[in-house]
Amino acid sequence: MAPNPAKRATAKTAAAKQATAKRAGSKSAANPAAKRVAQPAPARPTTRPPIGRLVAPTAPRLLEASLPGGIHALVVRRPAVPLVEVRLAVPLAADQIRKPAPVSILSRSLFAGTDRHDRMALAGAIEDLGASLDAHVGEDRVILSGAVLAEHLKELLALLVEVITSASYPPDEVKADRNRAADETLIALSQPDVVAAQALRRRLFGTHPYATPIPTPAALHRVDAAALHALHPVVLNPAGAHLVLVGDLQPNRAVRLAEEAMAAWTVTDEAPPAELPPVTAPRPGPLDLVPRPASVQSNLRIGGSFARLGEPDWPAASLAEQILSGMFSSRIVANIRERNGYSYSPRSFVRHGRAGSSFTMAADVATGVTGPALVEIFYELGRIATLGINEEELEMARRHSVGRFSFDTASLPGLATTLANLAIRGVDLGFLTAYPKAVIAATKQMVDEAAARYLAPSRLVTVVVGDPDVVTGPLSALGEVALRS
């Protein structure tokens, strides 16, 4: 019988497979690592490692000096990167706060040109230094902010003083700036968040300058170059100004550079005093309802007076605010976001002005749950004001507060801005060391007392922006409601 070729091929294939397997086996025997044996996964720890002891950050070494014209200078050496942050903070007088349109346009047109540069040339001169320089208006101050390569600090200070002493306010540039500002304001006034913020300011501050709303488009359109020329020396007055320099510098040399540059900044006209009357606690009263017909959501705002920055009870009060609503693990977030789903981002913050401080809680909810959401907010306010906090919450708030403060002052821009804000508010600069230590040392009793003092519902005022046809009934069940335009 003739041999079968298919069987011979099959036999050869089987023999080849056996030979390959034998060679692989011999290699594995020679190299035990070649054998891959599945190992059981390491057991995961059942408990988290302990968190280290909370330590207050080290405060920077400050050099303070008095410059020509009464300027207060603060200099801090931070050589980590070859940059210097510059802040110049100037207080506003009460009349300037009450008439915000001219000051707003002044901050926009300040860099529109000088006696030596037009707007484009001035921007080019700043950029040639690898620098930035701008201005903005705060609640009760004007702040000029800049950053520059350390080797060009002298040149940037010269440009800063050039702007302060010879801003030209070209009429065409002023017109363009005020038109842009008016357009932006028109858009802002259509936003319910802005409407709610302005309504709360009126309730919180009454007749105080802080109650002043943002300028209207009509008021902005009335500002012209002549008005800015008249206002400039009154607002930008060296008396009461604070200059902050933070970065890769030698403090004594930086003070000398600042003295040389600022010597040209003098004002001959008598400026009005920048002192402000103190803020008083708001009067309790009805809930203010600002109509927004057909709105699908309601903007809830609750606020009151609060501990001032640097006051003895500020650390404990700040911890109470964090536990209530100032951090993501707060009671308000756990209640109206996590448990009830009424609001995506309930929050609170404390605003510090030169004349006083205020607390604001904010939540934006669907129109249909306006009443229930307020019930839960009032419940949490009453609970913390009467029953206080627990030790676990206190430790979490301590770590959050000290960590955030350390983060805010770790960078050059953050430290420069913090120092400028402390100086303009008249807070002792020892605050940089005292605040985190006071937070760490705060006891439950101290925080409970601060919560009762500042967060009791009877001490707060409430504003709601929403559809009156839907929310008036549920809100009236909670108390008196006053319609406000």
Buried (B, 14 or more C-beta within 10 A) or exposed (E): EEEEEEEEEEEEEEEEEEEEEEEEEEEEEEEEEEEEEEEEEEEEEEEEEEEEEBEBBEBBEBBEBEBBBEBBBBBBBBEEEEBBBBBBBBBBBBEBBEBBBBBBBBBBBBBBBBEEBBBEEBBEBBEEBBBBBEBEBBBBBBBBBBBBBBEBBBBBBBBBBBBBBBBBBBBEBBBBBBEEBBEEBEEBBEEBEBBBBBBBBBBBBEEBBBBBBBBBBEBBBBBBBEBBBEBBBBBBBBEBBBBBBBBBBBBEEBBEBBBBBBEBBEBEEEBEEBEBEEBBBBEEEBBBBBBBEEBEBBBBBBBBBBBBBBEEBBBBBBBBBBBBBBBEEBBBBBBBBEEBEBBEEBBBEBBBBBBBBBBBBBBBBBBBBBBBBBBBBBBBBBBBBEEBBEEEBBEBBBBBBBEEBBEEBEBBBBBBBBBBBBBBBEBEBEBBBBBBBBBBEBEBEBBBBBBBBBBBBEBBBBBBBBBBEBBBEBBBEBEEBEEBE
